[in-house]
Amino acid sequence: MSGNGIGPKGERAPAQAVSRAKVLEVAGGVSRRRDDLVAVEEPLEIRVVAERAGRRERHPVAITMRTPGHDFELAAGFLFSESVVAGRESVWRVTYCESPDAEESDGNIVEVHLAPGVVFEPERSSRNVYTTSSCGVCGRGSLELLWTATPARPEGEIRLEADLLRSLPGRLESAQRVFEETGGLHAAALWTPEGELELLREDVGRHNAVDKLVGHLLLADRLPAANRLLLVSGRASFELVQKAIMAGIPALAAVGAPSSLAVDAAEEFGMTLVGFLDSRRFNVYCGAERVAH
C-alpha cells in the first residue's frame, strides 16, 4: 500500500500529541507552579481529488479539530462515514497537500485521491448532512438518511460475556498512552468477542477517534468489521452509532450515556448498544440477545 501514498511510508511522522503548559496547581490549600502536559489540538482540512471532464480537481470537504497522528486514516474514515467512498477500491491514494501554489500546511491538509471512474458530488459532501448533533436533522429523517447510506444491517453472531464487558474500560485506560500523560483524549477500541484488543485510536474528538479506527480498517480492506465490538471512552451519540453501522460493527459499548437517537438507530439496525459501562455495571439498551448475563 505504500506505493500509492497510503500507509507508513506515505504519511509523515506525526507531530507531538502532547504539549507542555505552565500551570498553577491548587490542592489541599497549597498552591504551586509546575509544568503539565496537555493534548495537542490542531485543524485538519480534508480534501477530495476526483476526475471531472478529463482532469483531476481538488474539492475542500471539511475541517476538523484533531490530535495529529493517523491523519490518512482519519480522512479516509471520515469520507467513508459520509458515503463519499464506498470501500477500499474507491481510494486511489492518500497524500498530504501537493498543490504547488498552496500555503505551507505543516501536514494539516490531507487529500484523498479517488480512483478513476469514482463519481464525486461536492454538493453532497458536507459534514452536516446528518453526522452531527447540531445539524438540525433529527429523528426519523436521520434514520432514513442512514438507511440510504447503509442498506444492510451489521452482521455478527457474537456472544459477549458480562465479566468481559466490565473488564474492558480498565483495559482500555491501560492501553491509552496519551491519555495517561494528559487525561485529555478520547479513545475508540476494536475488540474480538474473546477480549482481544485489535485496534486502538485516540483523539481529542470522539468522532475523530472512531474515524481513525474505521479509516484503518478501510485502507486495510477489512470492512465490514463483523463479529467485533467497538468501545468508546465517552458517551454514545447518534454519530458514533452511525459510524459503527457504516463499518458493519454489530456491537457498540460506551462508558457514558447514549442519546435517544443513538438508541433509535441501534434498535433500527439490530445493533447491540451498551452504555454506562464500568467495572461494576452496565446497561444494555438494544441487542441484549448478544450479551450473556
C-alpha positions in Angstrom: 0.0 0.0 0.0 2.9 2.3 0.5 3.4 2.8 -3.2 0.2 4.7 -3.7 0.8 7.2 -0.9 -1.2 5.2 1.8 0.5 3.8 4.8 3.6 4.4 6.9 5.8 5.5 4.0 3.2 7.9 2.7 2.2 9.6 6.0 4.6 11.8 7.8 5.7 11.0 11.3 3.0 12.5 13.5 3.6 15.8 15.3 3.7 15.6 19.1 0.4 14.5 20.5 1.1 16.3 23.8 2.5 19.7 24.7 3.8 21.3 27.8 2.0 24.1 29.7 2.7 26.1 32.8 0.0 25.7 35.4 -0.8 26.8 38.9 -1.9 23.8 40.9 -4.1 24.3 43.9 -4.7 21.3 46.1 -5.4 21.0 49.8 -4.9 24.6 50.5 -1.4 24.6 48.9 -0.5 26.1 45.6 2.5 25.6 43.4 3.6 26.3 39.9 4.7 23.4 37.7 4.8 22.0 34.2 1.8 20.0 32.9 1.1 18.0 29.7 -1.9 18.8 27.6 -3.2 17.1 24.5 -2.4 18.9 21.2 -5.4 20.1 19.1 -4.8 21.3 15.5 -7.1 21.7 12.5 -7.0 19.2 9.7 -8.5 20.1 6.3 -9.8 17.1 4.3 -9.9 17.4 0.5 -11.1 15.1 -2.2 -9.3 14.9 -5.5 -11.5 13.5 -8.2 -11.8 13.2 -12.0 -14.1 15.6 -13.8 -14.1 16.2 -17.6 -10.8 14.6 -18.1 -8.9 16.5 -15.4 -8.4 16.0 -11.6 -9.9 18.6 -9.4 -9.5 19.4 -5.7 -12.6 19.9 -3.5 -12.3 21.0 0.1 -14.8 18.9 2.1 -14.3 19.5 5.8 -12.1 21.0 8.5 -12.0 19.1 11.8 -10.0 19.8 15.0 -8.0 16.7 15.8 -4.9 15.3 17.6 -2.1 14.9 15.0 -1.4 11.4 14.0 -3.1 8.8 11.8 -4.3 11.6 9.6 -4.7 9.4 6.5 -6.9 7.1 8.4 -8.9 10.0 9.8 -9.5 11.4 6.3 -10.4 8.0 4.8 -12.7 7.1 7.7 -14.4 10.4 7.6 -15.1 10.1 3.9 -16.3 6.5 4.3 -18.8 7.5 7.0 -20.0 10.3 4.7 -20.5 7.8 1.9 -18.1 9.7 -0.3 -16.1 6.5 -0.7 -17.8 3.1 -0.8 -14.8 0.9 0.0 -11.1 0.4 -0.4 -11.4 0.2 -4.2 -12.7 3.8 -4.3 -9.4 5.2 -2.9 -6.5 5.6 -5.3 -4.1 7.2 -2.8 -4.0 9.5 0.2 -1.4 12.3 0.4 -0.6 15.5 2.2 -1.4 18.6 0.1 0.6 18.5 -3.2 -0.7 21.8 -4.7 2.4 23.9 -5.7 0.5 27.1 -5.0 -0.8 26.1 -1.6 0.5 27.8 1.5 2.7 25.7 3.8 0.2 23.4 5.5 2.6 21.8 8.1 0.9 18.5 7.4 -2.6 19.9 8.2 -4.1 19.3 4.8 -4.8 15.7 3.6 -6.0 14.9 0.1 -7.9 11.7 -0.7 -7.5 10.9 -4.4 -10.4 8.9 -5.7 -9.9 6.1 -8.1 -10.6 6.9 -11.8 -14.2 6.5 -12.6 -15.4 7.1 -9.0 -18.1 9.8 -9.1 -17.8 12.6 -6.6 -20.7 15.1 -5.9 -19.3 18.1 -4.0 -22.8 19.3 -3.0 -23.4 16.1 -1.1 -20.1 16.1 0.8 -20.9 18.5 3.6 -20.3 17.1 7.1 -23.6 18.4 8.3 -25.7 16.1 6.2 -26.6 14.0 9.2 -23.5 13.3 11.3 -23.5 16.0 13.9 -26.0 16.5 16.7 -26.2 20.2 15.8 -27.1 19.8 12.1 -30.8 20.3 12.5 -31.7 16.9 11.1 -33.1 14.6 13.7 -35.4 11.7 14.4 -36.9 9.7 11.6 -35.1 11.8 8.9 -31.7 10.9 10.2 -32.6 7.2 10.2 -33.9 7.4 6.7 -30.6 9.0 5.5 -28.7 6.3 7.3 -30.7 3.6 5.6 -29.9 5.3 2.3 -26.2 5.2 3.0 -26.2 1.7 4.6 -29.0 -0.5 3.3 -27.6 -3.6 5.2 -27.6 -4.3 8.9 -24.3 -5.1 10.6 -23.7 -8.9 10.8 -22.4 -10.7 13.8 -23.5 -13.6 15.9 -21.1 -12.6 18.7 -21.7 -13.5 22.3 -20.4 -11.0 24.9 -19.8 -12.2 28.4 -20.8 -9.8 31.2 -17.5 -10.2 33.0 -15.5 -9.5 29.9 -17.5 -6.3 29.2 -16.9 -5.0 32.7 -13.2 -5.5 32.3 -12.9 -3.5 29.1 -12.9 0.1 30.4 -10.0 -0.6 32.7 -8.1 -2.4 29.9 -8.8 0.5 27.6 -7.4 3.1 30.0 -4.3 1.0 30.5 -3.8 0.9 26.7 -4.2 4.7 26.3 -0.7 6.0 26.1 -1.5 9.7 25.6 -4.4 9.7 28.0 -2.1 8.5 30.7 0.1 11.6 30.1 -2.7 14.2 29.7 -6.1 12.8 30.7 -7.4 14.7 27.7 -8.1 12.3 24.9 -11.0 10.1 23.8 -10.4 6.6 22.6 -12.0 4.1 20.3 -11.0 0.4 20.5 -12.0 -2.6 18.5 -12.2 -5.9 20.4 -12.8 -9.5 19.5 -15.6 -11.4 21.4 -12.8 -13.1 23.3 -11.5 -9.8 24.6 -8.5 -9.4 22.3 -7.7 -5.7 21.6 -7.3 -5.5 17.8 -7.0 -1.7 17.3 -6.9 1.5 19.4 -7.1 5.1 18.2 -7.1 8.3 20.3 -8.1 11.9 19.6 -9.5 15.0 21.2 -12.7 14.3 19.4 -14.8 11.1 19.9 -15.8 11.1 16.3 -12.2 11.5 15.1 -11.0 8.6 17.2 -13.7 6.4 15.5 -12.9 7.8 12.1 -9.2 6.9 12.5 -10.2 3.4 13.6 -12.6 2.9 10.7 -10.2 4.5 8.3 -7.5 2.0 9.3 -9.9 -0.9 8.6 -10.9 0.7 5.3 -7.4 1.2 4.0 -6.5 -2.4 5.1 -9.6 -3.7 3.3 -11.0 -5.1 6.5 -14.6 -3.8 6.2 -17.2 -4.7 7.1 -15.9 -5.5 10.6 -18.4 -8.2 11.5 -18.2 -10.0 14.9 -16.4 -7.2 16.6 -17.2 -4.8 19.5 -16.4 -1.1 19.4 -15.7 0.5 22.7 -15.7 4.3 23.1 -14.5 6.3 26.1 -17.2 8.9 26.2 -21.0 8.9 25.5 -22.7 7.1 22.6 -24.1 9.7 20.3 -26.1 9.0 17.1 -22.9 10.0 15.2 -20.9 7.2 16.7 -23.6 4.6 16.3 -23.9 5.7 12.6 -20.2 5.3 12.1 -20.2 1.8 13.6 -23.2 0.8 11.5 -21.5 2.1 8.4 -18.4 0.0 9.3 -20.6 -3.1 9.8 -19.7 -3.4 13.5 -22.6 -5.1 15.3 -21.9 -4.0 18.9 -21.0 -0.7 20.5 -20.2 -0.1 24.1 -19.7 3.3 25.8 -18.5 4.3 29.2 -21.1 7.1 29.1 -24.7 7.5 28.3 -26.3 7.0 24.9 -28.6 9.6 23.3 -32.2 8.8 22.4 -31.4 8.9 18.7 -28.4 6.6 19.2 -30.8 4.1 20.8 -33.3 4.5 18.0 -30.6 3.9 15.4 -29.2 0.9 17.2 -32.6 -0.6 17.5 -33.4 0.1 13.8 -30.2 -1.7 12.6 -30.2 -4.6 15.1 -27.1 -3.4 16.9 -26.2 -4.2 20.5 -25.8 -0.9 22.4 -24.3 -0.8 25.9 -24.0 2.3 28.0 -22.7 3.3 31.4 -20.1 0.6 31.2 -17.7 0.3 34.1 -16.1 -2.4 36.3 -19.3 -2.8 38.3 -22.3 -2.5 36.0 -23.6 -1.6 32.5 -26.9 -1.0 30.8 -27.9 -2.8 27.6 -30.2 -0.6 25.5 -30.6 -2.8 22.4 -29.5 -6.2 21.3 -29.5 -7.9 24.7 -29.5 -11.3 23.0 -25.8 -10.9 22.3 -24.9 -10.3 26.0 -24.5 -13.3 28.3 -25.6 -12.2 31.8 
